[in-house]
Amino acid sequence: MSIQAGALHIVATPIGNLDDLGPRAQAVLAGVDVIAAEDTRHTGALLGHLGIRAEQTSLHEHNEAERIPHLVARLVAGATVALVSDAGTPVLSDPGFRLVVAAHEAGIRVVPVPGPSAITAALSAAGQPTDRFLFAGFPPAKSRARRSWLQDLADQPATLVLFESCHRLARTLADLAAIFGTERPATLCRELTKRYETVHRATLGALVEFVASDPDQRRGEVVLVVAGGTPQSQRSADLATVLDALLPELPPARAAAVAARLTGQPRKVAYRAALEQGESHKPD
């Protein structure tokens, strides 16, 4: 395979199973002039496994400003460069975005070398809708910020893909269940392509219990795939329709309780709507 001179190659590397690295990616890593790696020690282990000897330079969030001009200058001079992250596809929640932008701005060809990605691997196995999805990255580490961040996503109709630290997984699942509702479908994908891989589909409430009952599920790399929500406007319309059917038969408190379960609306919201709509059901 020929490698074009002066091109930046974005090379996806394994997220666990080293056999997932394709022959094209191997050929590129073996043939470029320099590999820009998130962690040269980590990439060095992969290259050693493949029997590849290559020049490496580190490129991460703390040295991008310093390294990018040098890499762009080499590319302009005709060198070939491969960008890799520690695992998966570079730039997706990993360093490299600024180098890709700088390459485009310098008129350098950017060549994707596709392969492993935790995002697409999780989506393919999760059993959640994939016609629309939103990769939201890592939730904030602090509880208040995380709950506010999740609240902004609660009505997002697209399937959500989140990364999370195993150390915060239990707390994030609890927040998801509290904000999205315990019945929202979701899938825990852990240690994908590795020996102790988990792909467990359930409701958010059940996932909270699953992770709490098994300490092994709080280890390793985690991707959460959460079914999209119903926009507030649609939930309000559904609530009104359900209450119209229930209020002639049930007192407001009981009608609100049933409607809340059927529509996923908070019980207080359903009760307030029941009182308002109840006035229209009173005989003249």
ABEGO torsion letter per residue (X at the ends): XBBBBGBBBBBBBBAABAAABBAAAAAAAAABABBBBABAAAAAAAAAAAGBBBBBBBBBAAAAAAAAAAAAAAAAAGBBBBBBBABEBBGBGBBGAAAAAAAAAAGBBBBBBBEBBAAAAAAAAAGBBAABBBBAEBBBABAAAAAAAAAAAAABABBBBBBBBAAAAAAAAAAAAAAAEAABBBBBBBGBGBAABBBBBBBAAAAAAAAAABAAAABEBBBBBBBBBBBAAAAAAAAAAAAAAAAAABBAAAAAAAAAAAAGBBAAAAAAAAAAAAAAABBX
